[in-house]
Amino acid sequence: MNGSIRVSAKTVDDAITEALIQLGVTSDRLEYEVIEKGSPGFLGIGMKQAVIEARRKPEPEPEPEPEEIFTKPEKPEIKETKKEAPVHKKKEKPERKPRKEVRETKEEAEPEEPKREETVLAEVQDVTVQAVEEFLKNTLKAMNMEVEIQSEIDSDGALSVNMSGDHMGILIGKRGQTLDALQYLANRVANKHQDGYVRVKLDTENYRARREETLRHLAKNIAHKVKRTRRPVALEPMNPYERRIIHSSLQSDPYVTTHSEGEEPYRKVVVTLKR
């Protein structure tokens, strides 16, 4: 299998994500074969990592673009405009109206770029911390998981909860979906026990930092592809937190821009070349 790489990780999904980063492609441009599905083992014993062999799908060279570039200058419309120009000079003023309309539509499209408003967080009370910890303990107990919980107030004023134990991959879920769902419920519990807005952040095995690093690498690779092919690239659907990471990673890039399309939970980031 020419140009292929072999990647191993805890799960097949993690291996696919790592392959996307190494090859610098999106999921629609990746071909892979599962060599080993992996196994969590029993109580950590006999655990096997998932292994895949991946490669890029061949990309056809865009041929229509050079044809458009050469056909435009060949249009003999310049001579006609020179002859008609003196007759219609007085009627050029009303033609400025559609130009204003175009500018307005561009200005309306710009707010699609996500601007995260700063939310003033309320001071987390002890009763809220106890309520969140009790909710998590009861939920994890129902999942037959023994997890150690450590809570603290981070530098942003949010309640940060770190969980540790065996088989935390189950708690994380596919691309962090289980962890995100549990975090959403924990936030609902916290905001029922006091006034003001309280934010709860759940993490385990440093997953949030690892996921952020993966997304930042992915964003740079996708930006490189957009510059090379001069075509927009749409990423797979992500939650608002992960979309913000992609936006912020490419915010200072002078050659590409980003915006979000679609409705939740299928909203995704699109990276395009700046005009």
Buried (B, 14 or more C-beta within 10 A) or exposed (E): EEEBBEBBBBBBEBBBBBBBBEBBBBEEBBBBEEBEEBEBEEEEEEBEBBBBBBBBEEEEEEEEEEEEEEEEEEEEEEEEEEEEEEEEEEEEEEEEEEEEEEEEEEEEEEEEEBEEEEEEBBEBBEEBBEBBBEBBEEBBEEEEBEBEBEBEEEEEEBBBBBBEBEBBBEBBBEBBEBBBEBBEBBBEBBBEBBEEEBBBBBBBBEBBEEBBEBBBBBBBBBBBBBBEEEEBBBBBBBBEBBBBBBBBBBEEBEEBBBBBEEEEEEBBBBBBBEE
